[in-house]
């Protein structure tokens, strides 16, 4: 695996940009990324209702598993999206890839809000829903990693962790907005209105998000580092070929570090709200409200942990997050089962803050593993594979584990195992926090 970093020295070629440019870069990626994750997260928040309307079944488990199965199907396209957008990002430009990814998310999401249900068109309803989810997965294959690349390549060397953490923070903002809109929809409408038309409104709003996101991204320029590489003809003719010839070890490392992100994030953010309403008997509005509060807690720790990763290194912060999952996931899941709002709130806030701790240094950590000319492709492929294999299936596996073990805390063991595997690879990973990004 080629190294992507070098020791800082006075002779190092360090690109500097003024603060206003950096603010525009961060804001453009934060807004676009937040809107993308708002779109993608809505499906998870309305999974129970979608299951009833598109996968009617006498069994709550069967309906929920079918709904999460289509959720997982969207992840199948992410590696293909990673290849396509990675090639565009490395060969043509980071900005072009980011613009197309937001177009390909906003339109399909709006179409979900227009879809006829199973009662109206029969089996075509779940088929069309699956096709839309596949197109969303294609977009997500290049969006999040593209934002990571764009922001961190613009960042000063000594602030890559902090700047990269804002990409993760924007993801939380998107989910927080999605959760808030879903919660407001549940509170403002009665059950009949919610099932007949109310659930569609948040999906239709994504059109506005696409317009805002594309406008913001059009206003920023490529990273100087990438422009210099193109000027010196250092961009690869076929980045994908270079990735598989020289960076397979890096891809494997990214997938193992990402394992905790994939399983932890989708269990905490997508599975638990539906688990609380469908299996623990909470009102949908209550479970979404608790999720909203926990997302605020997650967002609060992310910039601090990004900053700590610059000050103390990526490995200490990542290892702390993994250890907290290993020892804390099961007790927190057991607390979630206890009666009372405070128990549920405490458990979800705890899980969310641990997730924020581990997730914050991820953009800078993964970026530092690959050189400029193949960075977008390698990172998009590796991250997309991790999300496709482990992230998309996480809610499905969690539901299945509860069903076969009759233990509502069983998903915590799956999360703890993922954290243990990631911990081993983080421990062996080289530390590049204080090196110059080549």
C-alpha positions as a LaTeX table, in Angstrom:
\begin{tabular}{lrrr}
\hline
Residue & $x$ (\AA) & $y$ (\AA) & $z$ (\AA) \\
\hline
Unk1 & 0.00 & 0.00 & 0.00 \\
Unk2 & 1.41 & 3.36 & $-0.99$ \\
Unk3 & 1.77 & 5.85 & 1.77 \\
Unk4 & $-0.38$ & 8.97 & 1.56 \\
Unk5 & 1.52 & 11.03 & 4.06 \\
Unk6 & 4.99 & 12.30 & 4.72 \\
Unk7 & 6.81 & 13.83 & 7.63 \\
Unk8 & 6.23 & 17.55 & 8.02 \\
Unk9 & 9.27 & 19.62 & 7.19 \\
Unk10 & 9.99 & 23.19 & 6.13 \\
Unk11 & 10.30 & 21.96 & 2.56 \\
Unk12 & 6.91 & 20.27 & 2.57 \\
Unk13 & 4.52 & 21.56 & $-0.08$ \\
Unk14 & 1.64 & 22.73 & 2.07 \\
Unk15 & $-1.30$ & 24.42 & 0.42 \\
Unk16 & $-2.86$ & 27.19 & 2.46 \\
Unk17 & $-6.19$ & 28.88 & 1.89 \\
Unk18 & $-7.82$ & 31.89 & 3.49 \\
Unk19 & $-10.41$ & 31.42 & 6.21 \\
Unk20 & $-13.34$ & 32.60 & 4.10 \\
Unk21 & $-12.57$ & 29.96 & 1.46 \\
Unk22 & $-12.32$ & 27.26 & 4.11 \\
Unk23 & $-15.64$ & 28.33 & 5.63 \\
Unk24 & $-17.33$ & 28.15 & 2.21 \\
Unk25 & $-15.88$ & 24.70 & 1.57 \\
Unk26 & $-17.01$ & 23.35 & 4.93 \\
Unk27 & $-20.44$ & 24.95 & 4.68 \\
Unk28 & $-21.06$ & 23.71 & 1.12 \\
Unk29 & $-20.20$ & 20.14 & 2.05 \\
Unk30 & $-22.06$ & 20.30 & 5.34 \\
Unk31 & $-25.25$ & 21.56 & 3.71 \\
Unk32 & $-25.12$ & 19.12 & 0.82 \\
Unk33 & $-24.16$ & 16.18 & 3.00 \\
Unk34 & $-26.80$ & 17.03 & 5.61 \\
Unk35 & $-29.48$ & 17.17 & 2.92 \\
Unk36 & $-28.33$ & 13.86 & 1.45 \\
Unk37 & $-28.53$ & 12.16 & 4.85 \\
Unk38 & $-31.87$ & 13.77 & 5.59 \\
Unk39 & $-33.16$ & 12.12 & 2.41 \\
Unk40 & $-31.60$ & 8.74 & 3.11 \\
Unk41 & $-32.55$ & 8.67 & 6.81 \\
Unk42 & $-36.26$ & 9.34 & 6.27 \\
Unk43 & $-36.79$ & 5.80 & 5.06 \\
Unk44 & $-35.45$ & 4.46 & 8.33 \\
Unk45 & $-37.62$ & 6.75 & 10.44 \\
Unk46 & $-40.81$ & 5.77 & 8.59 \\
Unk47 & $-39.86$ & 2.10 & 8.21 \\
Unk48 & $-42.78$ & 0.86 & 10.32 \\
Unk49 & $-45.36$ & 2.80 & 8.30 \\
Unk50 & $-43.71$ & 1.92 & 4.99 \\
Unk51 & $-43.73$ & $-1.73$ & 6.02 \\
Unk52 & $-47.49$ & $-1.63$ & 6.62 \\
Unk53 & $-48.23$ & 0.19 & 3.35 \\
Unk54 & $-45.83$ & $-1.61$ & 1.00 \\
Unk55 & $-45.29$ & $-4.98$ & 2.71 \\
Unk56 & $-48.59$ & $-5.82$ & 4.46 \\
Unk57 & $-48.31$ & $-8.86$ & 6.74 \\
Unk58 & $-50.01$ & $-10.32$ & 9.77 \\
Unk59 & $-46.60$ & $-10.53$ & 11.47 \\
Unk60 & $-44.90$ & $-7.37$ & 12.72 \\
Unk61 & $-41.53$ & $-9.12$ & 12.41 \\
Unk62 & $-42.16$ & $-10.17$ & 8.79 \\
Unk63 & $-43.26$ & $-6.68$ & 7.75 \\
Unk64 & $-40.37$ & $-4.99$ & 9.53 \\
Unk65 & $-37.80$ & $-7.42$ & 8.11 \\
Unk66 & $-39.15$ & $-6.92$ & 4.57 \\
Unk67 & $-38.87$ & $-3.15$ & 5.03 \\
Unk68 & $-35.32$ & $-3.38$ & 6.35 \\
Unk69 & $-34.55$ & $-5.82$ & 3.52 \\
Unk70 & $-35.32$ & $-3.09$ & 0.97 \\
Unk71 & $-33.31$ & $-0.67$ & 3.13 \\
Unk72 & $-30.38$ & $-3.11$ & 2.81 \\
Unk73 & $-30.95$ & $-3.40$ & $-0.96$ \\
Unk74 & $-30.09$ & 0.29 & $-1.33$ \\
Unk75 & $-26.65$ & $-0.51$ & 0.04 \\
Unk76 & $-25.97$ & $-3.08$ & $-2.70$ \\
Unk77 & $-25.50$ & $-0.22$ & $-5.16$ \\
Unk78 & $-23.10$ & 1.71 & $-2.96$ \\
Unk79 & $-19.90$ & $-0.04$ & $-4.15$ \\
Unk80 & $-20.95$ & 0.60 & $-7.77$ \\
Unk81 & $-21.64$ & 4.22 & $-6.84$ \\
Unk82 & $-18.23$ & 4.34 & $-5.19$ \\
Unk83 & $-16.58$ & 3.16 & $-8.40$ \\
Unk84 & $-18.49$ & 5.60 & $-10.62$ \\
Unk85 & $-18.20$ & 8.69 & $-8.42$ \\
Unk86 & $-14.68$ & 7.76 & $-7.38$ \\
Unk87 & $-13.59$ & 7.73 & $-11.02$ \\
Unk88 & $-15.29$ & 11.08 & $-11.64$ \\
Unk89 & $-13.77$ & 12.55 & $-8.48$ \\
Unk90 & $-10.22$ & 11.38 & $-9.20$ \\
Unk91 & $-10.21$ & 11.84 & $-12.97$ \\
Unk92 & $-12.50$ & 14.83 & $-13.66$ \\
Unk93 & $-12.96$ & 16.65 & $-10.36$ \\
Unk94 & $-14.15$ & 16.36 & $-6.76$ \\
Unk95 & $-16.73$ & 19.07 & $-7.35$ \\
Unk96 & $-18.39$ & 17.36 & $-10.34$ \\
Unk97 & $-18.79$ & 14.12 & $-8.40$ \\
Unk98 & $-20.38$ & 15.92 & $-5.46$ \\
Unk99 & $-22.83$ & 17.79 & $-7.68$ \\
Unk100 & $-24.07$ & 14.67 & $-9.45$ \\
Unk101 & $-24.40$ & 12.73 & $-6.20$ \\
Unk102 & $-26.81$ & 15.28 & $-4.73$ \\
Unk103 & $-28.94$ & 15.29 & $-7.90$ \\
Unk104 & $-29.21$ & 11.50 & $-7.79$ \\
Unk105 & $-30.39$ & 11.53 & $-4.19$ \\
Unk106 & $-32.96$ & 14.34 & $-4.13$ \\
Unk107 & $-35.05$ & 13.18 & $-7.11$ \\
Unk108 & $-35.54$ & 9.51 & $-6.07$ \\
Unk109 & $-36.35$ & 10.57 & $-2.51$ \\
Unk110 & $-39.10$ & 12.86 & $-3.77$ \\
Unk111 & $-40.42$ & 9.96 & $-5.86$ \\
Unk112 & $-40.88$ & 7.86 & $-2.70$ \\
Unk113 & $-43.34$ & 10.52 & $-1.56$ \\
Unk114 & $-45.35$ & 9.99 & $-4.76$ \\
Unk115 & $-45.37$ & 6.18 & $-4.85$ \\
Unk116 & $-48.71$ & 4.31 & $-4.86$ \\
Unk117 & $-49.03$ & 1.75 & $-2.05$ \\
Unk118 & $-49.53$ & $-2.03$ & $-2.20$ \\
Unk119 & $-53.27$ & $-1.56$ & $-1.78$ \\
Unk120 & $-53.35$ & 0.65 & $-4.88$ \\
Unk121 & $-51.08$ & $-1.16$ & $-7.38$ \\
Unk122 & $-50.22$ & $-4.47$ & $-5.71$ \\
Unk123 & $-46.79$ & $-6.05$ & $-6.14$ \\
Unk124 & $-45.54$ & $-3.16$ & $-8.30$ \\
Unk125 & $-45.41$ & $-0.94$ & $-5.20$ \\
Unk126 & $-42.57$ & $-2.81$ & $-3.41$ \\
Unk127 & $-40.78$ & $-3.31$ & $-6.75$ \\
Unk128 & $-40.78$ & 0.43 & $-7.52$ \\
Unk129 & $-39.73$ & 1.20 & $-3.94$ \\
Unk130 & $-36.78$ & $-1.19$ & $-4.31$ \\
Unk131 & $-35.71$ & 0.42 & $-7.61$ \\
Unk132 & $-35.76$ & 3.87 & $-5.97$ \\
Unk133 & $-33.73$ & 2.60 & $-3.02$ \\
Unk134 & $-31.15$ & 1.18 & $-5.43$ \\
Unk135 & $-30.74$ & 4.56 & $-7.14$ \\
Unk136 & $-30.33$ & 6.25 & $-3.75$ \\
Unk137 & $-27.63$ & 3.73 & $-2.87$ \\
Unk138 & $-25.79$ & 4.61 & $-6.07$ \\
Unk139 & $-25.69$ & 8.25 & $-4.99$ \\
Unk140 & $-24.56$ & 7.49 & $-1.46$ \\
Unk141 & $-21.61$ & 5.52 & $-2.84$ \\
Unk142 & $-19.86$ & 8.79 & $-3.64$ \\
Unk143 & $-21.49$ & 11.44 & $-1.46$ \\
Unk144 & $-20.18$ & 10.98 & 2.07 \\
Unk145 & $-16.67$ & 9.97 & 1.05 \\
Unk146 & $-16.62$ & 12.79 & $-1.51$ \\
Unk147 & $-17.42$ & 15.29 & 1.22 \\
Unk148 & $-14.65$ & 13.80 & 3.37 \\
Unk149 & $-12.12$ & 14.11 & 0.54 \\
Unk150 & $-13.19$ & 17.64 & $-0.40$ \\
Unk151 & $-13.08$ & 19.05 & 3.13 \\
Unk152 & $-9.95$ & 17.32 & 4.42 \\
Unk153 & $-7.94$ & 18.15 & 1.28 \\
Unk154 & $-8.77$ & 21.82 & 1.88 \\
Unk155 & $-7.84$ & 21.59 & 5.59 \\
Unk156 & $-4.52$ & 22.67 & 7.16 \\
Unk157 & $-2.40$ & 19.69 & 8.19 \\
Unk158 & $-2.78$ & 20.34 & 11.91 \\
Unk159 & $-6.60$ & 20.59 & 11.70 \\
Unk160 & $-7.55$ & 17.65 & 9.48 \\
Unk161 & $-9.25$ & 15.85 & 12.34 \\
Unk162 & $-11.33$ & 18.88 & 13.34 \\
Unk163 & $-12.27$ & 19.83 & 9.77 \\
Unk164 & $-13.08$ & 16.23 & 8.89 \\
Unk165 & $-15.30$ & 15.94 & 11.95 \\
Unk166 & $-17.56$ & 18.66 & 10.53 \\
Unk167 & $-18.46$ & 16.24 & 7.72 \\
Unk168 & $-19.62$ & 13.75 & 10.34 \\
Unk169 & $-21.36$ & 16.57 & 12.21 \\
Unk170 & $-23.28$ & 17.49 & 9.03 \\
Unk171 & $-24.42$ & 13.91 & 8.74 \\
Unk172 & $-25.87$ & 14.17 & 12.23 \\
Unk173 & $-27.48$ & 17.50 & 11.32 \\
Unk174 & $-29.17$ & 15.85 & 8.34 \\
Unk175 & $-30.46$ & 13.00 & 10.47 \\
Unk176 & $-31.47$ & 15.45 & 13.18 \\
Unk177 & $-33.50$ & 17.48 & 10.69 \\
Unk178 & $-35.03$ & 14.27 & 9.35 \\
Unk179 & $-35.86$ & 13.14 & 12.86 \\
Unk180 & $-37.30$ & 16.57 & 13.76 \\
Unk181 & $-39.46$ & 16.69 & 10.63 \\
Unk182 & $-40.65$ & 13.12 & 11.23 \\
Unk183 & $-41.38$ & 13.90 & 14.90 \\
Unk184 & $-43.28$ & 17.07 & 14.00 \\
Unk185 & $-45.26$ & 15.15 & 11.38 \\
Unk186 & $-46.21$ & 12.49 & 13.94 \\
Unk187 & $-47.25$ & 15.11 & 16.51 \\
Unk188 & $-49.24$ & 17.33 & 14.13 \\
Unk189 & $-51.18$ & 14.55 & 12.40 \\
Unk190 & $-53.36$ & 11.80 & 13.78 \\
Unk191 & $-52.70$ & 8.13 & 12.97 \\
Unk192 & $-55.09$ & 8.04 & 10.01 \\
Unk193 & $-53.65$ & 11.19 & 8.42 \\
Unk194 & $-50.09$ & 9.98 & 8.98 \\
Unk195 & $-50.72$ & 6.67 & 7.21 \\
Unk196 & $-52.82$ & 8.07 & 4.38 \\
Unk197 & $-50.67$ & 11.02 & 3.26 \\
Unk198 & $-48.67$ & 12.61 & 6.09 \\
Unk199 & $-45.61$ & 10.33 & 5.84 \\
Unk200 & $-45.14$ & 11.47 & 2.22 \\
Unk201 & $-44.57$ & 15.17 & 2.98 \\
Unk202 & $-41.00$ & 14.89 & 4.41 \\
Unk203 & $-39.91$ & 12.93 & 1.33 \\
Unk204 & $-41.31$ & 15.55 & $-1.06$ \\
Unk205 & $-39.39$ & 18.31 & 0.75 \\
Unk206 & $-36.13$ & 16.81 & $-0.52$ \\
Unk207 & $-36.57$ & 18.68 & $-3.82$ \\
Unk208 & $-35.87$ & 21.94 & $-2.00$ \\
Unk209 & $-32.85$ & 20.38 & $-0.35$ \\
Unk210 & $-31.43$ & 19.33 & $-3.70$ \\
Unk211 & $-31.71$ & 22.86 & $-5.07$ \\
Unk212 & $-29.98$ & 24.43 & $-2.06$ \\
Unk213 & $-27.23$ & 21.81 & $-1.97$ \\
Unk214 & $-26.39$ & 22.04 & $-5.66$ \\
Unk215 & $-26.27$ & 25.85 & $-5.51$ \\
Unk216 & $-23.86$ & 25.80 & $-2.56$ \\
Unk217 & $-21.54$ & 23.28 & $-4.19$ \\
Unk218 & $-21.39$ & 25.23 & $-7.42$ \\
Unk219 & $-19.93$ & 28.17 & $-5.50$ \\
Unk220 & $-16.72$ & 26.45 & $-4.33$ \\
Unk221 & $-13.50$ & 25.48 & $-6.11$ \\
Unk222 & $-11.44$ & 22.29 & $-6.25$ \\
Unk223 & $-8.80$ & 21.70 & $-3.53$ \\
Unk224 & $-5.42$ & 23.19 & $-4.45$ \\
Unk225 & $-3.80$ & 19.83 & $-3.83$ \\
Unk226 & $-6.01$ & 18.15 & $-6.45$ \\
Unk227 & $-5.55$ & 20.99 & $-8.96$ \\
Unk228 & $-1.78$ & 20.73 & $-8.56$ \\
Unk229 & $-1.91$ & 16.97 & $-9.15$ \\
Unk230 & $-3.91$ & 17.48 & $-12.37$ \\
Unk231 & $-1.54$ & 20.23 & $-13.52$ \\
Unk232 & 1.42 & 17.91 & $-13.02$ \\
Unk233 & $-0.47$ & 15.08 & $-14.80$ \\
Unk234 & $-0.45$ & 12.97 & $-11.67$ \\
Unk235 & $-4.10$ & 11.94 & $-11.98$ \\
Unk236 & $-4.47$ & 8.31 & $-13.04$ \\
Unk237 & $-6.05$ & 7.39 & $-16.39$ \\
Unk238 & $-7.83$ & 4.51 & $-14.68$ \\
Unk239 & $-7.90$ & 5.12 & $-10.91$ \\
Unk240 & $-9.81$ & 1.88 & $-10.32$ \\
Unk241 & $-6.99$ & $-0.19$ & $-11.82$ \\
Unk242 & $-4.44$ & 1.52 & $-9.59$ \\
Unk243 & $-6.62$ & 0.97 & $-6.53$ \\
Unk244 & $-6.85$ & $-2.79$ & $-7.05$ \\
Unk245 & $-3.21$ & $-3.13$ & $-8.04$ \\
Unk246 & $-1.64$ & $-1.18$ & $-5.20$ \\
Unk247 & $-4.18$ & $-0.38$ & $-2.47$ \\
Unk248 & $-6.06$ & $-3.57$ & $-1.56$ \\
Unk249 & $-4.44$ & $-3.64$ & 1.87 \\
Unk250 & $-5.65$ & $-0.09$ & 2.49 \\
Unk251 & $-9.17$ & $-1.00$ & 1.40 \\
Unk252 & $-9.22$ & $-3.94$ & 3.81 \\
Unk253 & $-7.97$ & $-1.73$ & 6.65 \\
Unk254 & $-10.64$ & 0.91 & 5.95 \\
Unk255 & $-13.38$ & $-1.75$ & 5.97 \\
Unk256 & $-12.32$ & $-3.10$ & 9.33 \\
Unk257 & $-12.04$ & 0.36 & 10.89 \\
Unk258 & $-15.41$ & 1.23 & 9.33 \\
Unk259 & $-17.02$ & $-1.92$ & 10.74 \\
Unk260 & $-18.00$ & $-0.18$ & 13.97 \\
Unk261 & $-19.30$ & 2.84 & 12.05 \\
Unk262 & $-21.41$ & 0.67 & 9.74 \\
Unk263 & $-23.00$ & $-1.57$ & 12.36 \\
Unk264 & $-23.10$ & 0.95 & 15.20 \\
Unk265 & $-24.50$ & 3.85 & 13.23 \\
Unk266 & $-27.33$ & 1.97 & 11.55 \\
Unk267 & $-28.32$ & 0.11 & 14.69 \\
Unk268 & $-28.40$ & 3.31 & 16.75 \\
Unk269 & $-29.92$ & 5.66 & 14.19 \\
Unk270 & $-32.13$ & 3.41 & 12.03 \\
Unk271 & $-32.94$ & 0.27 & 14.00 \\
Unk272 & $-33.53$ & 1.56 & 17.54 \\
Unk273 & $-36.33$ & 4.08 & 16.76 \\
Unk274 & $-38.32$ & 1.35 & 14.99 \\
Unk275 & $-37.34$ & $-1.25$ & 17.60 \\
Unk276 & $-38.79$ & 1.00 & 20.29 \\
Unk277 & $-42.10$ & 1.54 & 18.51 \\
Unk278 & $-42.61$ & $-1.88$ & 16.93 \\
Unk279 & $-41.19$ & $-4.17$ & 19.65 \\
Unk280 & $-41.10$ & $-2.22$ & 22.92 \\
Unk281 & $-44.49$ & $-0.57$ & 22.48 \\
Unk282 & $-43.44$ & 3.08 & 22.45 \\
Unk283 & $-45.50$ & 5.61 & 20.53 \\
Unk284 & $-43.85$ & 6.51 & 17.22 \\
Unk285 & $-43.71$ & 10.18 & 18.18 \\
Unk286 & $-42.04$ & 9.34 & 21.52 \\
Unk287 & $-39.36$ & 7.12 & 20.00 \\
Unk288 & $-38.55$ & 9.77 & 17.39 \\
Unk289 & $-38.35$ & 12.47 & 20.06 \\
Unk290 & $-35.85$ & 10.41 & 22.05 \\
Unk291 & $-33.85$ & 9.80 & 18.87 \\
Unk292 & $-33.80$ & 13.54 & 18.17 \\
Unk293 & $-32.39$ & 14.29 & 21.63 \\
Unk294 & $-29.76$ & 11.55 & 21.27 \\
Unk295 & $-28.68$ & 12.98 & 17.90 \\
Unk296 & $-28.09$ & 16.35 & 19.57 \\
Unk297 & $-25.88$ & 14.58 & 22.11 \\
Unk298 & $-23.96$ & 12.82 & 19.33 \\
Unk299 & $-23.44$ & 16.07 & 17.47 \\
Unk300 & $-22.19$ & 17.79 & 20.62 \\
Unk301 & $-19.22$ & 15.44 & 21.07 \\
Unk302 & $-18.11$ & 15.19 & 17.42 \\
Unk303 & $-16.14$ & 18.48 & 17.00 \\
Unk304 & $-14.40$ & 17.96 & 20.36 \\
Unk305 & $-13.33$ & 14.43 & 19.44 \\
Unk306 & $-12.16$ & 15.65 & 16.03 \\
Unk307 & $-10.06$ & 18.27 & 17.81 \\
Unk308 & $-8.71$ & 15.68 & 20.28 \\
Unk309 & $-7.64$ & 13.48 & 17.35 \\
Unk310 & $-5.48$ & 16.36 & 16.08 \\
Unk311 & $-4.00$ & 16.96 & 19.53 \\
Unk312 & $-3.50$ & 13.39 & 20.77 \\
Unk313 & $-3.69$ & 11.30 & 17.59 \\
Unk314 & $-6.39$ & 9.35 & 15.73 \\
Unk315 & $-5.70$ & 6.04 & 17.46 \\
Unk316 & $-6.38$ & 7.08 & 21.09 \\
Unk317 & $-9.77$ & 8.57 & 20.21 \\
Unk318 & $-10.82$ & 5.63 & 18.01 \\
Unk319 & $-9.69$ & 3.09 & 20.60 \\
Unk320 & $-11.59$ & 4.91 & 23.36 \\
Unk321 & $-14.79$ & 4.79 & 21.32 \\
Unk322 & $-14.35$ & 1.09 & 20.48 \\
Unk323 & $-13.70$ & 0.16 & 24.13 \\
Unk324 & $-16.79$ & 2.04 & 25.29 \\
Unk325 & $-18.90$ & 0.06 & 22.82 \\
Unk326 & $-17.35$ & $-3.25$ & 23.89 \\
Unk327 & $-18.14$ & $-2.70$ & 27.57 \\
Unk328 & $-21.13$ & $-0.38$ & 27.36 \\
Unk329 & $-23.38$ & $-1.53$ & 24.50 \\
Unk330 & $-25.11$ & $-4.41$ & 26.33 \\
Unk331 & $-25.82$ & $-2.54$ & 29.61 \\
Unk332 & $-27.21$ & 0.39 & 27.63 \\
Unk333 & $-29.49$ & $-1.89$ & 25.58 \\
Unk334 & $-30.76$ & $-3.45$ & 28.80 \\
Unk335 & $-31.45$ & 0.03 & 30.16 \\
Unk336 & $-33.40$ & 0.78 & 26.98 \\
Unk337 & $-35.80$ & $-2.05$ & 27.84 \\
Unk338 & $-36.62$ & $-0.61$ & 31.26 \\
Unk339 & $-39.88$ & 1.26 & 31.63 \\
Unk340 & $-39.80$ & 5.03 & 31.79 \\
Unk341 & $-38.73$ & 7.88 & 29.57 \\
Unk342 & $-35.54$ & 8.65 & 31.49 \\
Unk343 & $-34.16$ & 5.13 & 31.11 \\
Unk344 & $-34.73$ & 5.16 & 27.35 \\
Unk345 & $-33.30$ & 8.66 & 27.04 \\
Unk346 & $-30.19$ & 7.79 & 29.07 \\
Unk347 & $-29.55$ & 4.64 & 27.03 \\
Unk348 & $-29.90$ & 6.29 & 23.63 \\
Unk349 & $-27.84$ & 9.32 & 24.61 \\
Unk350 & $-25.10$ & 7.01 & 25.89 \\
Unk351 & $-25.01$ & 4.98 & 22.69 \\
Unk352 & $-25.12$ & 8.12 & 20.53 \\
Unk353 & $-22.25$ & 9.83 & 22.36 \\
Unk354 & $-20.06$ & 6.73 & 22.04 \\
Unk355 & $-20.88$ & 6.63 & 18.33 \\
Unk356 & $-19.92$ & 10.30 & 18.01 \\
Unk357 & $-16.60$ & 9.66 & 19.77 \\
Unk358 & $-15.63$ & 6.86 & 17.40 \\
Unk359 & $-17.01$ & 8.48 & 14.25 \\
Unk360 & $-15.44$ & 11.95 & 14.62 \\
Unk361 & $-11.83$ & 11.08 & 13.59 \\
Unk362 & $-12.90$ & 8.71 & 10.81 \\
Unk363 & $-12.70$ & 11.18 & 7.84 \\
Unk364 & $-9.14$ & 12.29 & 8.60 \\
Unk365 & $-8.05$ & 8.78 & 9.57 \\
Unk366 & $-9.24$ & 7.18 & 6.35 \\
Unk367 & $-8.06$ & 10.04 & 4.15 \\
Unk368 & $-4.51$ & 9.63 & 5.42 \\
Unk369 & $-4.32$ & 6.08 & 4.07 \\
Unk370 & $-4.38$ & 6.94 & 0.34 \\
Unk371 & $-2.51$ & 9.30 & $-2.07$ \\
Unk372 & $-4.26$ & 12.15 & $-3.92$ \\
Unk373 & $-4.49$ & 10.52 & $-7.35$ \\
Unk374 & $-6.64$ & 7.57 & $-6.18$ \\
Unk375 & $-7.99$ & 8.89 & $-2.88$ \\
Unk376 & $-11.61$ & 9.44 & $-3.93$ \\
Unk377 & $-11.85$ & 6.03 & $-5.66$ \\
Unk378 & $-10.12$ & 4.00 & $-2.96$ \\
Unk379 & $-11.99$ & 5.62 & $-0.10$ \\
Unk380 & $-15.38$ & 5.45 & $-1.85$ \\
Unk381 & $-14.97$ & 1.77 & $-2.73$ \\
Unk382 & $-13.73$ & 0.76 & 0.73 \\
Unk383 & $-16.32$ & 2.76 & 2.66 \\
Unk384 & $-19.14$ & 1.67 & 0.33 \\
Unk385 & $-18.22$ & $-2.00$ & 0.68 \\
Unk386 & $-18.24$ & $-1.71$ & 4.47 \\
Unk387 & $-21.61$ & 0.02 & 4.42 \\
Unk388 & $-23.06$ & $-2.41$ & 1.86 \\
Unk389 & $-21.94$ & $-5.56$ & 3.65 \\
Unk390 & $-22.35$ & $-4.51$ & 7.27 \\
Unk391 & $-24.30$ & $-1.23$ & 7.45 \\
Unk392 & $-27.28$ & $-1.98$ & 5.23 \\
Unk393 & $-27.78$ & $-5.37$ & 6.82 \\
Unk394 & $-27.38$ & $-4.15$ & 10.43 \\
Unk395 & $-31.09$ & $-3.42$ & 11.14 \\
Unk396 & $-32.04$ & $-6.71$ & 9.46 \\
Unk397 & $-29.49$ & $-8.71$ & 11.47 \\
Unk398 & $-30.50$ & $-6.93$ & 14.70 \\
Unk399 & $-34.18$ & $-7.79$ & 14.11 \\
Unk400 & $-33.27$ & $-11.41$ & 13.29 \\
Unk401 & $-31.08$ & $-11.75$ & 16.40 \\
Unk402 & $-33.93$ & $-10.66$ & 18.65 \\
Unk403 & $-36.29$ & $-13.08$ & 16.89 \\
Unk404 & $-34.05$ & $-16.17$ & 17.21 \\
Unk405 & $-32.71$ & $-15.47$ & 20.71 \\
Unk406 & $-35.84$ & $-13.91$ & 22.22 \\
Unk407 & $-33.44$ & $-11.43$ & 23.80 \\
Unk408 & $-34.17$ & $-7.78$ & 23.08 \\
Unk409 & $-30.56$ & $-6.84$ & 23.95 \\
Unk410 & $-29.00$ & $-9.28$ & 21.46 \\
Unk411 & $-28.11$ & $-6.52$ & 18.92 \\
Unk412 & $-25.72$ & $-5.08$ & 21.51 \\
Unk413 & $-23.57$ & $-8.22$ & 21.29 \\
Unk414 & $-23.32$ & $-7.76$ & 17.53 \\
Unk415 & $-22.24$ & $-4.15$ & 18.04 \\
Unk416 & $-19.70$ & $-5.10$ & 20.72 \\
Unk417 & $-18.18$ & $-7.76$ & 18.43 \\
Unk418 & $-17.82$ & $-5.21$ & 15.63 \\
Unk419 & $-16.10$ & $-2.78$ & 18.01 \\
Unk420 & $-13.69$ & $-5.50$ & 19.16 \\
Unk421 & $-12.66$ & $-6.29$ & 15.57 \\
Unk422 & $-12.21$ & $-2.60$ & 14.76 \\
Unk423 & $-10.15$ & $-2.11$ & 17.92 \\
Unk424 & $-7.62$ & $-4.71$ & 16.78 \\
Unk425 & $-7.12$ & $-3.02$ & 13.40 \\
Unk426 & $-6.99$ & 0.49 & 14.87 \\
Unk427 & $-4.31$ & $-0.70$ & 17.31 \\
Unk428 & $-2.20$ & $-2.02$ & 14.40 \\
Unk429 & $-2.87$ & 1.01 & 12.18 \\
Unk430 & $-0.04$ & 3.53 & 11.60 \\
Unk431 & $-0.59$ & 6.97 & 13.15 \\
Unk432 & $-0.53$ & 9.83 & 10.63 \\
Unk433 & $-2.14$ & 12.69 & 12.57 \\
Unk434 & 1.01 & 14.79 & 12.62 \\
Unk435 & 2.17 & 13.99 & 9.08 \\
Unk436 & 1.71 & 16.05 & 5.92 \\
Unk437 & $-1.03$ & 14.83 & 3.58 \\
Unk438 & 0.64 & 14.08 & 0.22 \\
\hline
\end{tabular}
